[in-house]
Amino acid sequence: MCAVFLFLINGCGYKDEKNTEYFCQKLTLNCDIQEKILVFYTSKGILKIQLFEESHPVTVSNFISKVKKNIYVNKNFYKIISFSSNKLIYNGLNKLNDFGQMKINDLEKFDSIPLEIKLINKEPIYETSIINPLEIKNLKHNFEKGSISMVKINEKRSSSTEFFFSLNNLPEFDGRYTIFGRVISGLEILDKIDKNDLIKKIELN
């Protein structure tokens, strides 16, 4: 009887697990990632980004898919947030800034992807923030100068196109945002970027 109703209930041990394979299929992403480096050509200089494809396959695959569609070509850094101890630099598509430049139906295609967090020696965790201090100590990646992360749209989801760079350690964000790469060359360029500087193009390496 339990087997008959397996698809209706989870009281018999059934679990609809939302893992990497589930989201790669659901979002029709190619998660067999070959690219490990991105090169950003900005109006202030060149940034080379190491991708965390092993720990954040869904986010990296999604970002690569957007790069291949050239959605970041000549896209402005539309927002700069300066805290007393940090600076955040934002880029990407969003309804507020791109309404009028894109059709509404096109904007809906760039909606959201799952929050993706990685703990050491564990599979990626989806749609769940890490707030337990003991677990935060075991995060695979923490915010540092040059970290690149997707913007969150709610507690479970990240934007599929909007991202930001951090210019300092940001422990209050650790475990709450998807960090999917870091700048390995051109950190001095980040310090120079101002609002309305732009990404001329991004190349896969």
C-alpha positions as CSV (number, residue, x, y, z in Angstrom):
1,M,0.0,0.0,0.0
2,C,2.9,2.3,0.8
3,A,4.4,1.9,-2.6
4,V,1.1,2.6,-4.3
5,F,0.8,6.0,-2.8
6,L,4.5,6.8,-2.9
7,F,4.0,9.6,-5.3
8,L,1.4,11.2,-3.1
9,I,3.0,11.1,0.3
10,N,6.4,11.3,1.9
11,G,5.5,9.5,5.1
12,C,7.0,6.3,3.7
13,G,10.4,7.7,3.3
14,Y,9.9,9.3,-0.1
15,K,11.8,12.5,-0.8
16,D,11.7,14.7,-3.8
17,E,15.3,15.8,-3.5
18,K,16.2,19.1,-5.0
19,N,19.8,18.4,-5.8
20,T,22.3,19.5,-8.5
21,E,20.9,17.1,-11.1
22,Y,17.3,18.2,-10.4
23,F,18.1,21.9,-10.9
24,C,20.3,21.3,-13.9
25,Q,17.5,19.5,-15.6
26,K,14.8,21.8,-14.4
27,L,16.7,24.9,-15.7
28,T,17.9,23.0,-18.8
29,L,21.5,23.8,-18.0
30,N,24.6,22.0,-19.2
31,C,26.3,21.4,-15.9
32,D,29.2,19.5,-17.4
33,I,31.3,22.6,-17.0
34,Q,34.6,22.9,-18.9
35,E,35.2,26.6,-18.4
36,K,37.0,27.5,-15.2
37,I,38.0,31.2,-16.0
38,L,36.1,34.2,-17.2
39,V,37.8,37.4,-18.4
40,F,35.8,40.6,-17.9
41,Y,36.8,43.5,-20.2
42,T,35.5,46.6,-18.4
43,S,35.9,50.3,-19.1
44,K,38.5,50.5,-16.3
45,G,40.5,47.4,-17.2
46,I,40.5,43.6,-17.3
47,L,39.3,41.3,-14.5
48,K,40.1,37.6,-14.6
49,I,37.6,35.5,-12.6
50,Q,38.2,32.0,-11.3
51,L,34.8,30.1,-11.3
52,F,33.8,27.7,-8.5
53,E,32.4,25.2,-10.9
54,E,32.9,22.2,-8.6
55,S,31.2,23.7,-5.6
56,H,28.5,25.7,-7.3
57,P,27.7,23.9,-10.6
58,V,24.1,25.3,-11.1
59,T,25.1,28.9,-10.5
60,V,28.2,28.7,-12.7
61,S,26.4,26.9,-15.5
62,N,23.7,29.5,-15.4
63,F,26.1,32.4,-15.5
64,I,28.1,30.8,-18.4
65,S,24.8,30.4,-20.3
66,K,24.1,34.1,-19.9
67,V,27.6,35.0,-20.9
68,K,27.2,33.0,-24.1
69,K,24.0,34.9,-24.8
70,N,26.0,38.2,-24.6
71,I,23.6,39.7,-22.1
72,Y,26.4,41.5,-20.3
73,V,27.9,43.2,-23.4
74,N,28.1,47.0,-22.8
75,K,26.1,46.6,-19.5
76,N,26.6,49.3,-17.0
77,F,27.6,48.7,-13.3
78,Y,24.2,50.2,-12.3
79,K,24.7,50.4,-8.5
80,I,27.6,51.0,-6.1
81,I,27.0,50.5,-2.4
82,S,29.7,51.8,-0.1
83,F,29.7,50.8,3.5
84,S,32.2,52.0,6.1
85,S,34.1,48.7,5.8
86,N,33.1,47.5,2.3
87,K,32.1,48.3,-1.2
88,L,29.7,46.3,-3.4
89,I,29.6,46.7,-7.2
90,Y,26.4,45.5,-9.0
91,N,25.8,44.5,-12.6
92,G,23.2,42.5,-14.5
93,L,19.7,42.6,-15.9
94,N,16.8,43.6,-13.7
95,K,13.2,44.7,-14.4
96,L,13.8,48.2,-12.9
97,N,16.8,49.1,-15.0
98,D,16.1,47.2,-18.1
99,F,12.3,47.7,-18.5
100,G,11.9,49.5,-21.8
101,Q,15.0,48.0,-23.2
102,M,13.7,44.5,-23.2
103,K,10.3,43.0,-23.7
104,I,8.5,41.8,-20.6
105,N,8.5,38.2,-21.8
106,D,12.3,38.4,-22.3
107,L,12.7,39.7,-18.7
108,E,10.8,36.8,-17.3
109,K,13.4,34.4,-18.8
110,F,16.0,36.0,-16.5
111,D,14.0,35.6,-13.3
112,S,15.7,33.4,-10.7
113,I,17.8,30.4,-9.8
114,P,18.1,28.5,-6.5
115,L,20.3,29.8,-3.7
116,E,23.3,27.4,-3.8
117,I,25.6,27.1,-0.7
118,K,28.5,24.7,-0.3
119,L,29.8,23.2,3.0
120,I,33.2,21.4,3.1
121,N,32.9,17.7,2.3
122,K,29.1,17.9,1.6
123,E,27.0,18.2,-1.5
124,P,25.7,21.7,-2.5
125,I,22.7,22.9,-0.4
126,Y,19.8,24.5,-2.4
127,E,17.2,27.1,-1.4
128,T,18.5,27.2,2.2
129,S,20.6,29.9,3.9
130,I,23.3,28.8,6.4
131,I,22.9,30.6,9.7
132,N,24.3,28.1,12.2
133,P,27.7,29.5,13.4
134,L,29.1,26.0,13.4
135,E,28.1,25.4,9.8
136,I,29.3,28.8,8.7
137,K,32.8,27.8,9.9
138,N,32.6,24.9,7.4
139,L,31.6,27.0,4.3
140,K,33.6,26.2,1.2
141,H,33.8,29.9,0.3
142,N,33.5,33.1,2.3
143,F,33.3,36.7,1.2
144,E,36.7,38.3,0.6
145,K,38.0,41.1,-1.7
146,G,37.1,40.1,-5.2
147,S,34.3,37.6,-4.4
148,I,31.6,37.5,-7.0
149,S,28.1,36.5,-5.9
150,M,24.6,36.4,-7.3
151,V,22.1,39.0,-5.9
152,K,19.3,37.4,-3.8
153,I,15.7,38.0,-4.6
154,N,14.3,36.2,-1.5
155,E,15.5,33.7,1.1
156,K,15.5,30.8,-1.3
157,R,16.3,32.3,-4.7
158,S,19.0,34.3,-6.4
159,S,18.6,36.4,-9.5
160,S,19.7,34.5,-12.6
161,T,21.5,37.6,-14.0
162,E,22.3,40.2,-11.3
163,F,25.6,39.8,-9.5
164,F,27.9,41.8,-7.4
165,F,31.6,42.1,-6.5
166,S,32.7,42.5,-2.9
167,L,35.8,44.6,-2.1
168,N,36.3,43.3,1.4
169,N,35.5,40.4,3.8
170,L,31.8,40.4,4.5
171,P,31.1,37.8,7.2
172,E,27.5,39.0,7.7
173,F,26.8,37.8,4.1
174,D,28.5,34.4,4.5
175,G,26.1,31.5,4.1
176,R,23.3,33.8,2.8
177,Y,24.5,34.5,-0.8
178,T,25.8,32.3,-3.5
179,I,29.5,33.0,-4.0
180,F,30.4,31.4,-7.4
181,G,33.9,32.8,-8.1
182,R,36.6,35.3,-7.2
183,V,38.9,37.8,-9.0
184,I,42.4,36.3,-9.4
185,S,43.8,39.1,-11.6
186,G,42.8,42.8,-11.7
187,L,41.8,43.4,-8.1
188,E,43.1,47.0,-8.4
189,I,40.5,47.5,-11.2
190,L,37.7,46.8,-8.8
191,D,38.8,49.8,-6.7
192,K,38.5,52.1,-9.7
193,I,35.0,51.0,-10.9
194,D,32.3,53.7,-10.5
195,K,28.6,53.8,-11.3
196,N,28.0,53.7,-15.0
197,D,31.3,52.2,-15.9
198,L,30.6,49.2,-18.0
199,I,31.4,45.6,-19.0
200,K,32.5,45.8,-22.6
201,K,32.4,42.0,-23.0
202,I,33.1,38.7,-21.1
203,E,35.1,35.9,-22.6
204,L,35.2,32.3,-21.5
205,N,38.7,30.9,-21.0
